[in-house]
Amino acid sequence: MGTPKDALVCGAGGFIGGHLVKKLKKEGYWVRGVDLKLPEFSETEADDFVIGDLRNPQVCRKVTDRPFDEVYQLAADMGGAGFIFTGEHDSEVMHNSAMINLNMVDICSKMRVKKMFYSSSACIYPEYNQTDADNPKCSEESVYPAAPDSEYGWEKLFSERMYLAYYRNAGLEVRIARFHNIFGPEGTWQGGREKAPAAFCRKIAETPDGGEIEMWGDGKQTRSFLYIDECLEGVRRLMDSDFTGPVNIGSEEMITINGLAEMIMGIAGKSISIKHIKGPLGVRGRNSDNKLINEKLGWKPSLSLEVGLEHTYKWINKQVQRASSAGHISIKTTEDSKGLGKTPSADILPAGNK
Ligand SMILES: NC(=O)c1ccc[n+]([C@@H]2O[C@H](COP(=O)([O-])OP(=O)(O)OC[C@H]3O[C@@H](n4cnc5c(N)ncnc54)[C@H](O)[C@@H]3O)[C@@H](O)[C@H]2O)c1
């Protein structure tokens, strides 16, 4: 048996990063995680976990103290529509995520890291191709002329370009994926940063049969959602391949938001009415286009949305029951989630730049 590969996972306290650490450990890697916080819902399986702020170059240097076989850069200041599309967090999102990427790509290049993964997003695709709910266009080459509908998307596009520049100029082997709405157990399910699948699982779990939930917009906007295990399978296959990307990692099973809520109600065995209210929405239609990933990796995700939602509802329902029996169930607003950019409980001093 050869020496195990070593990997650094940035954002290892988050949803995708937490799951990725578990997957890499199962595959026999030695793993270091870094994040502002430990994973919220289960203990990290990383061999080594640094609580630190990646906006601070000193922290980046400290965690990248060797030429890692693989670095996965998932750390970002992000959330669902209630966080990204209100406009209130634009400066934090751009500044914080860009700082992390500026630092990490440079230090990884200097430390001769062998391969670096960057998690971009479907939010980079131009708004003008996503105005028809039934026919959104999200093929990889359709990104230009660029017109993302959020600053989050602009930062992702800038960072994609920066990683590719390091690939061309410094020989850093990068792999870039554009994630489309990843969901699953152990993701944010309350507090204002949660995404639609988690938000509806929570609302439906909290609401009695025959009750009512609120939904932003008319619910006719479309999206696709990818289960976490499929996302990680795609990431690992991309890392093991010679293909740099950017490539979509998403599901092609497009559904309306009304349809999503109804599917969750079916899983919960509840009949609940939907009250449509005003709220941040994002583009009218979005779906992953999996032609390129299939062509380059000979693979594309295939798990049905319903199966992924069954696992996710079960987990969120448990969190809701636990919180309500502990007497502190509350649906918080985005106001409650503003703390992320503030001082983390770090063993390394935060950058102090925000
Ligand atoms: N979940 C999705 O649907 C989705 C879709 C598209 C792209 N992405 C991208 O995938 C990556 C992971 O997403 P996720 O859903 O796991 O999000 P997440 O918010 O659960 O994880 C991101 C992690 O980054 C950490 N972080 C933020 N600022 C940091 C800093 N300054 N220093 C150190 N750590 C910091 C956070 O604490 C968090 O744990 C992100 O880059 C995100 O933009 C996710």
The ligand as an SDF file (V2000), in Angstrom:
LIG
                    3D

 44 48  0  0  0  0  0  0  0  0999 V2000
  -24.7310   24.5930   -1.3950 N   0  0  0  0  0  0  0  0  0  0  0  0
  -24.9670   24.9690   -2.6390 C   0  0  0  0  0  0  0  0  0  0  0  0
  -26.0670   24.7750   -3.1680 O   0  0  0  0  0  0  0  0  0  0  0  0
  -23.9020   25.6400   -3.4550 C   0  0  0  0  0  0  0  0  0  0  0  0
  -24.2100   26.0370   -4.7640 C   0  0  0  0  0  0  0  0  0  0  0  0
  -23.2190   26.6720   -5.5230 C   0  0  0  0  0  0  0  0  0  0  0  0
  -21.9630   26.8570   -4.9860 C   0  0  0  0  0  0  0  0  0  0  0  0
  -21.7090   26.4780   -3.7100 N   0  0  0  0  0  0  0  0  0  0  0  0
  -20.3720   26.7370   -3.1620 C   0  0  0  0  0  0  0  0  0  0  0  0
  -19.8730   25.5830   -2.5040 O   0  0  0  0  0  0  0  0  0  0  0  0
  -19.0950   25.9550   -1.3630 C   0  0  0  0  0  0  0  0  0  0  0  0
  -19.5990   25.2620   -0.1190 C   0  0  0  0  0  0  0  0  0  0  0  0
  -20.9850   25.5800    0.0670 O   0  0  0  0  0  0  0  0  0  0  0  0
  -21.8160   25.0930    1.3310 P   0  0  0  0  0  0  0  0  0  0  0  0
  -23.2140   24.9160    0.8860 O   0  0  0  0  0  0  0  0  0  0  0  0
  -21.1130   23.9910    2.0180 O   0  0  0  0  0  0  0  0  0  0  0  0
  -21.7760   26.4100    2.2250 O   0  0  0  0  0  0  0  0  0  0  0  0
  -21.5120   26.5970    3.7850 P   0  0  0  0  0  0  0  0  0  0  0  0
  -21.8640   28.0090    4.0880 O   0  0  0  0  0  0  0  0  0  0  0  0
  -22.1840   25.5030    4.5510 O   0  0  0  0  0  0  0  0  0  0  0  0
  -19.9480   26.3810    3.8790 O   0  0  0  0  0  0  0  0  0  0  0  0
  -19.0130   27.4090    3.6630 C   0  0  0  0  0  0  0  0  0  0  0  0
  -18.0700   27.4190    4.8360 C   0  0  0  0  0  0  0  0  0  0  0  0
  -17.0910   28.4400    4.6280 O   0  0  0  0  0  0  0  0  0  0  0  0
  -16.7660   28.9420    5.8950 C   0  0  0  0  0  0  0  0  0  0  0  0
  -16.1470   30.2740    5.8000 N   0  0  0  0  0  0  0  0  0  0  0  0
  -16.7390   31.4270    5.4280 C   0  0  0  0  0  0  0  0  0  0  0  0
  -15.8840   32.4410    5.5360 N   0  0  0  0  0  0  0  0  0  0  0  0
  -14.7060   31.9160    5.9810 C   0  0  0  0  0  0  0  0  0  0  0  0
  -13.4500   32.4650    6.3030 C   0  0  0  0  0  0  0  0  0  0  0  0
  -13.2180   33.7620    6.1920 N   0  0  0  0  0  0  0  0  0  0  0  0
  -12.4740   31.6300    6.7420 N   0  0  0  0  0  0  0  0  0  0  0  0
  -12.6990   30.3010    6.8820 C   0  0  0  0  0  0  0  0  0  0  0  0
  -13.8890   29.7190    6.5860 N   0  0  0  0  0  0  0  0  0  0  0  0
  -14.8760   30.5140    6.1510 C   0  0  0  0  0  0  0  0  0  0  0  0
  -18.0880   29.0150    6.6160 C   0  0  0  0  0  0  0  0  0  0  0  0
  -17.9160   29.1090    8.0210 O   0  0  0  0  0  0  0  0  0  0  0  0
  -18.7720   27.7460    6.1650 C   0  0  0  0  0  0  0  0  0  0  0  0
  -18.5940   26.7090    7.0890 O   0  0  0  0  0  0  0  0  0  0  0  0
  -19.1670   27.4820   -1.3010 C   0  0  0  0  0  0  0  0  0  0  0  0
  -18.0380   28.0160   -1.9410 O   0  0  0  0  0  0  0  0  0  0  0  0
  -20.3990   27.8180   -2.0990 C   0  0  0  0  0  0  0  0  0  0  0  0
  -20.3480   29.1100   -2.6410 O   0  0  0  0  0  0  0  0  0  0  0  0
  -22.6450   25.8690   -2.9340 C   0  0  0  0  0  0  0  0  0  0  0  0
  1  2  1  0
  2  3  2  0
  2  4  1  0
  4  5  1  0
  4 44  2  0
  5  6  2  0
  6  7  1  0
  7  8  2  0
  8  9  1  0
  8 44  1  0
  9 10  1  0
  9 42  1  0
 10 11  1  0
 11 12  1  0
 11 40  1  0
 12 13  1  0
 13 14  1  0
 14 15  2  0
 14 16  1  0
 14 17  1  0
 17 18  1  0
 18 19  2  0
 18 20  1  0
 18 21  1  0
 21 22  1  0
 22 23  1  0
 23 24  1  0
 23 38  1  0
 24 25  1  0
 25 26  1  0
 25 36  1  0
 26 27  1  0
 26 35  1  0
 27 28  2  0
 28 29  1  0
 29 30  1  0
 29 35  2  0
 30 31  1  0
 30 32  2  0
 32 33  1  0
 33 34  2  0
 34 35  1  0
 36 37  1  0
 36 38  1  0
 38 39  1  0
 40 41  1  0
 40 42  1  0
 42 43  1  0
M  CHG  2   8   1  16  -1
M  END
$$$$
